[in-house]
Each structure stands twice: as structure tokens, then as C-alpha cells.
Amino acid sequence: MPAIMEKGTIKTLTTHYIDGAFIESHGRQVMDIIKPTNGQAIARVTLGDEEDTRRAIAAAKSAFASFSRTSKEERLLYLRQLHKSVFDHVDDLTAVMIEEYGGVAQFARLIVESGINAFAAAEKGLQELPLTQSWGKTTVTLEPVGVAALITAWNANALFICLKLASAVAAGCTVVLKPSEMSPLQTRTMVDAVNAAGLPKGVFNVVTGLGSVVGAELVRNPDVAKISFTGSVAVGQQIMRDGAATMKRVTLELGGKSPTILLDDAALDKAIPSALTLAFMNSGQACAAGTRLLVPKSRLEEVKRALRDAMRAFTVGDPADPNVMVGPMVSQKQYERVESYIHKGIEEGAEVLVGGEGHPKGLEAGYYVKPTVFANVTNDMTIAQEEIFGPVLSLIAYDSEDEAIRIANDSKYGLHSAVLGTDLQRARRVASQLRAGRVVINNMTDDPQAPWGGFKYSGVGREYGRYGIEAFLDAKAILE
Ligand code: NAD
């Protein structure tokens, strides 16, 4: 039976990917997948249960016995095969991200490409990582930790799967992936790609289902050694708490409320587009989104004018349109969440510079919100402290460089930050004082060898390149 069936225009998925095969779900609960641009059902998915999860864990456990003993060269070959087969699916992965999630075309492709790059980065990271080191009569080896559960969010499905799978395979771990229940079509396309890479059976297993069912079983099961999680703080905390019972190693990639510091020597023709890209990338549904723009009081009015002008180019609409910058929110729930924060901002006295409450005109059918810029925000307001996960930017004025740094760091989060300015020495000095896992200077940029992860409530551990691989390894010493 094919894994995706078309019934009229509704696709049906009833299988999980276990031990190299598509297996009919034991779980019977069914969930509709809703297209964010029009609120119509596009797919019906049968969700996995604890039994499906245990089968997947058993397959991963069995495969671990031999996969954990593969050589570095064998794993490098698997990473190259994965890179090639996911690369071959780049168009399909981009198209399904636009359809199922509402990701805007220009950003969706970047997300998929950074997922593909993760395999190349892991290859380089593994080449450089000494898995065995000896001195005197001591030998230290880095050993794969065991079966790893990969639990992911819905906002960049392809990237999260590639990133976590690349690190796990490089380390010699076998995996059970539980993607967001809102991403089954994207996941299915990714499974096709991974399936073509020729990994040994049982190395990569996938169970689609709810966090409270499939996720909870992965966290509690003693045969799972490691959880690599991307999602919310609340669920991250629960995983850490519940995982302690079976001494799980955890990597937690959680939320953010990232500051962008615009220094007083910034050239606005470059700085404003950078600030808006940071704030509204992935329609604002990005953990790294630079949602607090810190502006020197001396340039506040000028910045407000420049923002108003630049926002005219920030078109909202059909994510398939290559000119559109902001698409719909992923779901009705997410739409309501973002609207409630816009409402709260107005209630707390912030000034609506652009946008505001309600659907943009003509886009009432989908989960579209108005990209919104608030001025007159103080850092203690709810919209400056809580993660909104939508296209809402808050302008916060500061007097001095020291005050900008203090405001930037006055957050429970510490995932990402940006500094925009002309004097690079000064920008670097400011960057060095920010409490965040990553700081970009003058533009949103990426380096797949650089670590990704958060300070404070933004998480525990790092991903990407060598740092990501180390998170799936334990050190073992043999002393003669
Ligand atoms: P979420 O925490 O609701 O869900 C994430 C995943 O956890 C889903 O697969 C879900 O099914 C699963 N889950 C839920 N309850 C669980 C449980 N009890 N046990 C195990 N698994 C469970 O998050 P979301 O709404 O999907 O994603 C949005 C959040 O993710 C935001 O806070 C965002 O900042 C964060 N995020 C972080 C990064 C990063 O790299 N730091 C990247 C993207 C998103």
C-alpha cells in the first residue's frame, strides 16, 4: 500500500517508517492537516501510539549494535550519501514546506538548503574530531551514547531533521524521530529522501504522533539514551525533568527573544533592511527572530521614518509567490496567539507604528496577521519579554551603549543577537558583552561549523558541525 494516498484532494498517511520499511500505524487516532493559507484540510494522518514508538525504539536498539561500531570512514560515506539524496529532493521539500506550513518560497528554500548543508558540516566536523586519543598507557575514545530520540518543532522541519540526523549518524547513534504532529507531509518527503540514502535498516526510524503520547514514551523509555529536542521552554523543561528518571542526555533548543542593537553610527539604508529581515524571517515564526530592536534615542525619529518606509516592501500574502516576505501563521492557534500579543502591546501602551490587530485586507481566509512594528516599548512590557513567535517587532529606545547592552541582556532568553553599526571594532566590543549563543554583526548570516544553541532559558547544549556531533558522544578511557 502506498504511504501517501490521494482521496479526492485529501492525502492520507497511515504509516510510520520503522526498520527501513513503511509500517501501518498501530495507533488509530486520526488528525487533519490544515493548509494555513485557506484553513482547508489537505491531509489526514493516522497518529502513532506507544506501541509504534516501542517498535521503532526496538529497531533502533537492534541496529545500534552494529552501527555504533562503524568506522569514521563508513560514517563519512553515509553522510555524503545523505547529502546527495536530500539534495536530490530540494524542490519537493521546498514545495511541501510552502504547502503544509505556509513558509514563504524564498525562505523555505534557504531552510531546506541549510538542512542539506548540515550533512556537509557534519562530514567536516567528523573529519576533524579525534575519536581516539592516546597518551602514556591511556586511551580515550568517544563512543556513541546509544539510541537517540529526535523531537522537533514545526517551523523548520527539514532543517531540524537534517541537523539532528547528521550529528547522530556522524557519532554512530541510531535514531527515532518524532517530528511535530503538524509536519507529516514535510516529514514524509524527507523520509523518501533519507530512504534513498541507503542507511542500514533501523538506523533511522520515524513515528508521527503527539508529544504527549509518542514524545512521552521516548522520554520515559530506558532504551533511549539521548533526547535531542527543538521546541518550547515548557516542553524542554518537562523532558529534562522526566528524562532524569532514566538519566537521559539532553540537548534542548528552545525559545528566544533576540535583541538587535542598532548602534548610533549605523547606516540606515543597510541597517533597517537587516533589522527587518532578522525580525520577520520565516514570517516571524523563528526562534532566532530579532524581535527587540534597540535604537539610540538620538536617532529614534529617523529610524521610525525609515522603518515605516521599508515596511511598505514587506508584502504579506500567498507564500508560493516569490515576492512575498511574510506568509500566514501555521495554525488558527498560532494566529490567535500572535493576535493576543498585538492586543496586549496596545493595552500596555505601546504605539502601533505599522500593522495592528486583525487580518490584512483581502487575506481573511487564511491565518494571516499584519506584520506589526511597535514603538514606545519598554523592556519590561510583555511584548518585550515573552516570545510571540510571529511577525511583531518592538522598538526600544536607549541612551548609551552600556544601556543598550544591559537591555539586550535583560531577558530570560539568550539564543541569538545582532549588532548593526559601521565601526566594526565597536560592534565586536558590544557583541562580546551579549549573553547569547550566537551574535551576528550587520546581517543575518550562518556558518554550519559554528555552534547553535542558547544561554539561559534558550536551552542546553549545542548543535552544528563538531559541536553537534559531540552532543551524541560519551568519552571512555582505557588505562593499562
Ligand atoms: P512544542 O514544544 O510545543 O513542540 C515541540 C515538539 O515537542 C513537538 O514535536 C511536540 O509534539 C513535542 N512534545 C510536546 N509535548 C511533549 C512531551 N510531553 N514530551 C515529548 N515531546 C513533546 O514547540 P512548537 O510549538 O512545535 O515550536 C515552537 C517553539 O520551538 C518555540 O518556542 C521556538 O522558539 C522553539 N524553537 C527553537 C529552536 C531553536 O533552535 N532553539 C528552533 C525552532 C523552534
Residues whose N, C-alpha, C, O or C-beta is under 5 A from the ligand:
A	BS01	NAD	I151 T152 A153 W154 K178 P179 S180 E181 G209 L210 G211 S212 G215 A216 T230 G231 S232 V233 V235 E253 L254 G255 G256 C287 S458
